[in-house]
């Protein structure tokens, strides 16, 4: 039995997702209206010639279709599908209700199962119904669509005038004895154009199933109702199973699992002895089904509702990836499910069943309540465009399957072969992706015909979006252990057959290589790929293989490079320099420095350990320090004169641990002075013993070693509450650095993902409110606690989940527990949740093993208003990113009034990282030359200028004058030439190590105007500062302490009026003289 919490959640999700009884009543009344309309159609002779578009789609098969037909009214009209037994899933927008219309047997002839004659007649019958429904008074619209995106199976979507929230999907069915079942078995051939070279006709199993599935709909309904009568909770289990699939974007895909397939699978597992017990509740049924369906061996064996139907098993398994024979013994309910869709289902079922088996407080929520669209589940997204001129319409069905299904399968097989063991799963799906309603609405709905206006419904060819029909989306889930290897090893050179096949597949990329173990094998080598682009290798391999082995490929776009521009510096940095600033290289450099420090013998207290603190050591800094020419030892020259030389090199903070001693002073001031003396002694020893340059300042002591500036932070062993409070932040920072370094080493994608997240926070000018440690913890949570999906293996999927986490987590009521070892108890969780109810609690609470209260980094921010802004921005960016990754998906763009940007566009990322300047009261423009690293800016000076002029309405001439007037002043972007020519010592003395003018300015502005305004800035080269004024009430509270009125003997003290916008801007310009170029008020 589920726990009390899971039981309440299950009850809530069933109430929310199940179709209400009132809607079922409306649907029943509409079906009665429909039955009255179509039953009243008089019998008539129908001269039928297949329409040109349908004839083209069906190809040569339709040329022999019967031209003269006798139309008679349907035998029966009634509700079908899950709406009948209460397992219908409520979808957004409108409710789709299936209605089956039984076509009389006399409408067909005995041989109509051949060569699409049945499908052509079916369309003719449907058109007659459509014409009469368009003229019916109660009908608002009647639109043609395709069932399962199969052009051979058109249907009608009927909307009523008075009940627009219900849509009737009219499906035509045939009598069970309309055609001989023996002639529609999977090994039978019923399409004449499928003759092979020997003259024998090839089987047409998929074509045969399109006829059989219409003949036995009633028997399937009876089978499910019989199972539901035995299992009390089967209907609820069906709803829960559909919710699970819909949350993952798997429900309703034309080649995937539908609600009908899932319901029949549950009914079969309940009805079959030993699988699922009818006494189980809904959650137990779904859990048991997921466990069974997650086993590839069980699924490969197939499912047989009737053991007597186990005939010709080999033919069934050779024809379909999934064999699920219904109670009639001749209909494969899973006939439309593709190989990639089946693999996806097994993969997701395995992940979900593992979470449910493991249990825990959040298991139910992670499996059934969290939404994971394809954009958030797949590491690589590819969009393949097929050349229309080389192939017929993708909706064609000359062969056993519709053409797009054949293309889809071929593309999947090519990509799967190209990536090999690099991927755990490859999913290929025809675009546009669909939602759980499985509705493919036409773009132009037909208007109801009147006496003056005949029915002008566009033809199917006009309605179909042909560009979509030629696009295939590919999703790849990577195996992190092998995804980015440089060599793909093929077959041995001794195996001529396999070696020839390998060379044919890879072409010029294939080469024969001898490996260290003595093997001589065919191989494909990707060692020419730069180190910074190794994450492109799976996509590069797939693109090459597709273009070589499928001549219809016109364009291939992929997501691996989508976010690369956000981490690229405008200044070109060589691959060698990138390696030098990698975490591994930095740690090796620190180890060499640590060895020197530990070997110093004249220290009062011996150096015991050196621990890295800066984000660059753990791979989460978007722009780690580069080696500086002036930060090497004695005798090192300045290098090339044209080489970029920053004035303000970044520092690498390290924690220096000294051996224990009981002689530390007790006073905090004395302790700090002793620490400074120890640091000075270390610097003196390094300078005298190794000629290591050092820079001593009041705030810190920097050691210049191998091109980097290491800033020393001494950790004393002194006791006392004062010292512990002073060193708390330092100690916690060291613990944080250790934990994040462990996550970085465990997950290869963590570092780049965190860098992108920091870049996004900073790009939206939130970096002064949401610290880097907070971002590292948020991204770490996504990797340590992925829930019922794989941990991210690419920066794109990690960024999607990061945005969703910020936007959707209830920060005001629930802490976010980062628990690598699952050590947090339920009591601790509940205690922190109770603390969140306190008005003094921080806006974000992130407990970790080193911070059980979860407030060490969030104690002073972000403010509630800043967090709300971050959530809104994250929600918008998430929608945008999903639309880019999933491609032309109408379910996403339904509510978006923006142009569709292609995944391969070089500027596709910009809309997610561009801040809205109009949300601020004042915008300050900084001098780029006064910034230490202007090359780190996301946007060029010209782009910023255009945005300021456009969004803020600034006069271009005014902006130009301010820009021209700011050329004189402090220059921090690069060391002046006249300073460099004075020699290394003079140039080194001119360096401002670790100086950040932006932070200095923000601190001064906060000190002077903190009670009046909030300041927003981009710390990575951004040259704009946003100023948001606080409300007047907040200003008065900030400027008027409670005790201030005691100094007024007359008792008539009044608080000062808040300063005006003009006064605030003048003050900001004054304190930023020489740093701020100009200020602008927003309208």
Secondary structure, DSSP 8 states (H G I E B T S, - for coil): ---HHHHHHHHHHHHHHB--HHHHHHHHHHHHHHHHHHHT---EEEE----HHHHHHHGGGGGG---EEEE---SEEEE-THHHHT--B--SSSEEEEEEEE--GGGS-TTTTSTTHHHHHHHHHHHHHHHHHHH-TTEEEEEEEEGGG-TTSEEEEEEESS-TTEEEEEEEE--TTSS-GGGGSTT----GGGB-TTS-B---HHHHHHHHHHHSHHHHHHHHHHHHHH-TTHHHHHHHHHHHHHHTT-TT-TTS--HHHHHHHHHHHHHSTTTS-TTS-HHHHHHHHHHHHT-HHHHHH-EES-GGG--SHHHHHHH-SS-EE-TTSS-BTTTT--HHHHHHHHHHHHHHHHHHHH--TTHHIIIIIS---HHHH-SEEEEEEE-GGGS--TT--SSSS-HHHHHHHHHHHHHHHHHGGGEEEEEEEESS---TT-----SS--B---SSS------HHHHS-HHHHTEEEEEEEE-TTTTT-SEEEEEETT-HHHHHHHHHHHGGGEEEEE-TTS-EEEEEE-TTS-GGGGGGHHHHHHHHHHHHH-TTEEEEEESTTTTGGGG--SS---HHHHHHTSHHHHHHHHHHHHHHHHT--S-SS-EEEEEE-SGGGGT--TT-----GGGS-TT-----TTS---SS--EEEEEEEE---S---SSHHHHHHHHHHHHHHHHHHHHHHH---EEE-SS-EEEEETTEEEEEEEE----SHHHHHHHHHHHHHHHHHHHHHHHHHH-HHHHHHHHHHHHHHHHTT-TTTS-HHHHHHHHHHHHH---SS----SHHHHHHHHHHHHHHS-TTT------TTS---HHHHHHHHHHTTSTTS-S----BTTBTTS-TTTTT---HHHHHHHHHHHHHHHHHHHHHHH-S-HHHHTT--S----TT-TTTTHHHH---GGGSSEEEEE-GGGSTTGGG-SS-HHHHHHHHHHHH---HHHHHHHHHHTSSS---SS--HHHHTT-HHHHHHH--TT--HHHHHHHHHHHHHTTTEEEEE-TTT--EEEEEE--HHHHHHHH--TTGGGG-TTS---------HHHHHHHHHHHTTTTEEEEEE--
